[in-house]
Amino acid sequence: MSPNGSDRSPRRPKRRKLLQALTAGLVLATATGCTWEDFPRLGMPTPTTEEAPRILSLWQGSWAAALAVGVLVWGLILWSAFFHRRSRTKVEVPPQTRYNMPIEALYTVVPLIIVSVFFYFTARDESELLKLEKKPDVTVNVVGFQWSWCFNYVENVDGSTGDAKKSKDLAAIPDRYKKAFPADAGGVYDCGTPGTRNPQTNNPGPTLWLPEGKRVRFVLTSRDVIHSFWVVPFLMKQDVIPGHTNAFEVTPNREGTFLGKCAELCGVDHSRMLFNVKVVSPERYEQHLKDLVKKGQTGYVPAGIAQTSHEKNRETNNL
């Protein structure tokens, strides 16, 4: 105790430590490389597709709901701590309350409402994001394998003959996706290894070329284990599953070279399964396909493991 009989002095070091912790937290929050324009995205990169703002909105809404719940919980905790703390002059046990039905009903109903709202917006946005057009502008078969990626461009390209709908290399792709393939699409391909690098940026991994302003369908297949195709600024990723084909569509609306990676732990060299996405003008995209023909990269590489029985049972007459 202090000379005057009070017990305040031992609390001063605690208060000093609390002040130091708050100061350190403020410094960490303000010393990052983010500008005020980055904060509304809450850690997300700048969207580069027409569909990405929908995902960003869902992310921001989730944070807003979480913050509202957090403020309520923190407020109740602080209110209880400050206004119901033990009195220095009274030592009796305060009144105990049990089986308060209104409060119990409240903390049962409110979480159900929160989860229902989350479910509604998630289901609504998921349905829109996974919607497939009957005829996308561009179709790319993304093939994941340990430890890199191949890209089959299902296109009519001068100098490449064949038919993607009948190609044995694409036999693993279900017929419902082949219906959208262009007629007599000989196609071209590009494959990478973990040591491949983009010549412009020197980023590791092969480079997937896409045309700006065109709706692109990704048909995802795997040759071995489960991978996950994630283009970071697209704010969209989907699993690449052997024997089970997934697909989604995006419309890139910003030119540039962006990073992609495997987002599923797929083995010892998972961290090296990187790739690049180069969004260019439609004219430059067509020229790139012709350049692949000149390199002799015509036709398609094997798409992956054949469909499982479960996947075949999902076959329908339309998308």
C-alpha positions in Angstrom: 0.0 0.0 0.0 1.0 3.6 -0.5 2.0 5.8 2.5 -1.5 7.4 2.6 -3.1 4.0 3.0 -4.6 3.8 -0.5 -4.0 0.9 -3.0 -3.7 3.0 -6.1 0.0 2.8 -6.7 0.2 -0.9 -7.7 -2.3 -0.1 -10.5 -0.1 2.5 -12.1 2.3 0.0 -13.8 -0.8 -1.8 -15.3 -2.2 1.4 -16.6 1.2 2.3 -18.0 1.5 -1.1 -19.8 -2.1 -0.7 -21.1 -1.2 2.7 -22.5 2.0 1.4 -24.1 0.0 -1.5 -25.7 -2.6 0.9 -27.1 0.1 3.1 -28.5 1.9 0.2 -30.1 -1.4 -0.9 -31.7 -2.0 2.5 -33.1 1.5 2.6 -34.6 1.0 -0.8 -36.2 -2.3 0.3 -37.6 -1.0 3.5 -39.1 2.5 2.3 -40.2 1.3 -0.1 -42.9 1.8 0.6 -46.6 -2.0 1.1 -47.1 -3.5 4.4 -48.1 -6.9 5.6 -47.1 -8.2 4.5 -50.5 -7.2 0.9 -49.6 -9.1 0.7 -46.4 -12.7 0.3 -47.8 -11.5 -3.0 -49.5 -10.5 -4.4 -46.2 -7.4 -6.2 -47.4 -8.8 -7.2 -50.8 -6.9 -6.2 -54.0 -8.3 -3.9 -56.6 -11.0 -5.9 -58.6 -10.1 -6.5 -62.2 -13.2 -8.3 -63.5 -16.8 -7.2 -63.9 -17.9 -9.9 -61.4 -15.3 -9.1 -58.6 -17.2 -6.1 -57.1 -20.0 -8.5 -56.1 -17.5 -10.6 -54.2 -16.0 -7.5 -52.6 -19.4 -6.3 -51.6 -20.1 -9.6 -49.9 -16.7 -9.4 -48.1 -17.4 -5.8 -46.9 -20.9 -6.7 -45.7 -19.5 -9.6 -43.7 -17.0 -7.3 -42.1 -19.7 -4.8 -41.3 -21.9 -7.4 -39.7 -19.0 -8.8 -37.7 -18.1 -5.3 -36.5 -21.6 -4.6 -35.4 -21.8 -7.8 -33.4 -18.3 -7.1 -32.0 -19.3 -3.6 -30.9 -22.4 -5.0 -29.2 -20.5 -7.8 -27.4 -17.6 -5.5 -26.4 -20.1 -2.9 -25.2 -22.0 -5.4 -23.0 -18.7 -6.7 -21.6 -17.4 -3.2 -20.8 -20.8 -2.2 -19.4 -20.8 -5.2 -17.1 -17.2 -4.6 -16.1 -17.6 -1.0 -15.2 -21.1 -0.7 -13.9 -21.4 -4.0 -12.1 -17.9 -4.2 -10.6 -17.5 -5.0 -7.0 -18.0 -2.1 -4.6 -15.1 -1.2 -2.3 -17.5 -0.7 0.6 -20.0 -3.5 0.0 -18.9 -7.1 0.2 -22.2 -8.9 -0.1 -23.0 -11.1 -3.1 -25.1 -9.3 -5.7 -28.5 -10.7 -6.6 -28.2 -13.7 -8.9 -30.5 -14.0 -11.9 -31.2 -17.4 -13.6 -33.5 -18.6 -16.3 -34.3 -15.2 -17.8 -36.5 -16.3 -20.7 -36.4 -13.0 -22.6 -32.6 -12.9 -22.6 -32.3 -16.6 -23.5 -34.8 -16.2 -26.4 -32.8 -13.1 -27.5 -29.4 -14.8 -27.7 -31.1 -17.8 -29.5 -33.1 -15.8 -32.1 -30.5 -13.1 -32.9 -27.8 -15.6 -34.0 -30.4 -17.4 -36.2 -31.3 -14.1 -37.8 -27.6 -13.3 -38.4 -26.9 -16.7 -40.0 -30.0 -16.5 -42.1 -29.0 -13.1 -43.5 -25.5 -14.4 -44.2 -27.0 -17.4 -46.0 -29.3 -15.3 -48.1 -26.7 -13.0 -49.5 -24.1 -15.8 -49.9 -26.6 -18.0 -51.9 -27.7 -15.0 -54.0 -24.2 -14.0 -55.0 -23.0 -17.6 -55.4 -25.8 -18.3 -57.9 -24.9 -15.2 -59.9 -21.1 -15.9 -59.8 -21.5 -19.5 -61.0 -24.0 -18.8 -63.7 -22.8 -20.0 -67.1 -23.7 -18.4 -70.4 -24.6 -20.7 -73.3 -21.9 -19.3 -75.5 -19.0 -17.6 -73.7 -16.6 -15.5 -75.8 -13.5 -17.5 -74.8 -13.1 -21.0 -73.3 -9.9 -22.1 -71.5 -9.4 -25.5 -70.1 -7.2 -25.1 -67.0 -5.2 -28.3 -66.2 -3.7 -28.6 -62.8 -1.0 -31.1 -62.0 1.9 -31.5 -59.6 3.5 -28.9 -59.8 2.3 -26.4 -62.4 -0.4 -25.6 -64.9 -1.4 -26.1 -68.5 -3.8 -24.0 -70.5 -5.8 -25.4 -73.4 -7.2 -22.5 -75.5 -10.4 -24.0 -77.1 -10.3 -21.7 -80.1 -10.4 -21.7 -83.9 -6.9 -20.7 -84.8 -5.4 -20.6 -88.3 -2.9 -23.4 -88.6 -4.4 -25.7 -86.0 -6.8 -28.4 -87.1 -9.0 -30.7 -85.1 -12.3 -30.7 -83.2 -12.3 -30.0 -79.4 -15.7 -31.7 -79.1 -14.2 -35.0 -80.3 -10.6 -34.7 -79.0 -9.4 -37.6 -77.0 -7.3 -35.3 -74.9 -10.4 -33.5 -73.7 -12.4 -36.7 -73.1 -12.4 -35.9 -69.3 -14.5 -32.8 -69.8 -18.3 -33.5 -69.6 -20.5 -33.1 -72.7 -22.4 -30.2 -71.1 -19.3 -28.0 -71.3 -18.4 -29.2 -74.7 -21.7 -28.0 -76.1 -20.3 -24.4 -75.8 -17.0 -25.3 -77.6 -16.6 -23.6 -81.1 -17.1 -25.9 -84.0 -13.9 -27.5 -85.4 -11.7 -25.8 -82.8 -8.2 -27.2 -83.3 -7.0 -25.1 -80.4 -3.5 -24.3 -78.9 -2.0 -24.9 -75.6 0.7 -23.6 -73.2 2.3 -25.5 -70.3 4.6 -24.5 -67.5 6.9 -25.8 -64.9 7.7 -24.4 -61.4 10.8 -22.9 -63.0 8.9 -21.1 -65.8 9.0 -17.3 -65.5 7.0 -14.5 -67.2 9.4 -12.7 -69.5 8.0 -9.2 -68.7 7.7 -9.3 -65.0 10.0 -12.3 -64.2 7.2 -13.7 -61.9 7.4 -17.5 -61.6 5.0 -19.8 -63.4 3.4 -20.0 -66.8 1.3 -17.1 -68.2 -2.4 -17.4 -69.1 -3.4 -14.8 -71.7 -7.0 -13.4 -71.7 -8.7 -10.7 -73.8 -10.1 -7.6 -72.0 -13.8 -7.2 -72.2 -14.6 -10.8 -73.3 -16.5 -13.3 -71.1 -14.1 -16.1 -70.3 -15.1 -19.6 -69.2 -12.6 -21.6 -67.2 -13.1 -25.3 -67.4 -11.0 -26.8 -64.5 -9.6 -30.3 -64.6 -6.8 -32.1 -62.7 -4.4 -34.9 -63.6 -3.6 -36.1 -60.0 -4.8 -34.5 -56.8 -7.1 -31.6 -55.8 -5.7 -28.2 -56.6 -7.4 -24.8 -56.5 -7.3 -22.2 -59.3 -7.1 -18.7 -57.8 -6.4 -15.4 -59.7 -5.8 -13.1 -56.8 -7.3 -9.8 -58.2 -10.3 -11.7 -59.8 -11.4 -12.3 -56.1 -12.6 -15.7 -57.3 -11.2 -19.2 -57.0 -12.5 -22.7 -57.4 -11.2 -26.2 -56.7 -9.6 -28.3 -59.5 -10.7 -31.9 -58.7 -9.6 -35.1 -60.4 -12.6 -36.9 -61.9 -14.9 -33.9 -61.3 -15.0 -30.9 -63.6 -15.8 -27.4 -62.3 -16.3 -24.2 -64.3 -16.9 -20.5 -63.8 -16.8 -17.4 -65.9 -15.4 -13.9 -65.6 -15.1 -10.8 -67.7 -11.7 -9.1 -67.3 -12.0 -5.3 -67.5 -8.5 -4.1 -66.8 -5.3 -4.8 -68.8 -2.2 -5.9 -66.9 -0.3 -8.9 -65.6 -1.7 -10.4 -62.4 -0.6 -13.2 -60.0 -2.3 -16.5 -59.7 -1.6 -19.5 -57.4 -2.9 -22.8 -56.2 -5.0 -22.2 -53.1 -5.2 -25.9 -52.0 -2.5 -27.7 -50.2 -1.6 -30.3 -52.8 1.8 -31.7 -51.8 5.4 -30.9 -51.1 5.8 -28.3 -53.9 2.4 -26.7 -53.4 4.0 -23.3 -52.9 5.6 -23.4 -56.3 2.3 -23.8 -58.2 2.2 -20.2 -59.3 1.1 -18.7 -62.6 0.5 -15.3 -64.2 -2.6 -13.9 -66.0 -1.9 -11.4 -68.7 -5.0 -9.4 -69.8 -4.6 -7.8 -73.2 -6.6 -6.3 -76.0 -8.6 -8.8 -78.1 -6.3 -8.2 -81.0 -3.2 -8.9 -79.0 -4.8 -12.0 -77.6 -5.5 -13.3 -81.1 -1.9 -12.6 -82.0 -0.7 -14.6 -79.0 -2.7 -17.7 -80.2 -1.1 -17.4 -83.6 2.3 -17.2 -81.9 1.6 -20.5 -80.1 0.8 -22.0 -83.5 4.2 -20.9 -84.8 5.8 -22.6 -81.8 4.1 -25.8 -82.7 1.9 -25.8 -79.7 -1.3 -26.9 -81.5 -4.0 -29.2 -80.3 -4.5 -29.9 -76.6 -2.7 -31.5 -73.8 -4.6 -34.2 -71.8 -7.2 -32.6 -69.6 -6.9 -35.0 -66.7 -8.5 -37.9 -65.0 -11.7 -39.3 -66.6 -15.0 -38.5 -65.0 -16.1 -40.5 -62.0 -19.4 -42.3 -61.9 -20.8 -39.6 -59.7 -19.8 -36.9 -62.1 -21.3 -38.7 -65.0 -24.6 -38.9 -63.2 -24.7 -35.1 -63.1 -24.8 -35.0 -66.9 -27.8 -33.1 -68.2 -29.1 -32.0 -71.5 -28.5 -28.3 -70.9 -26.5 -26.1 -68.7 
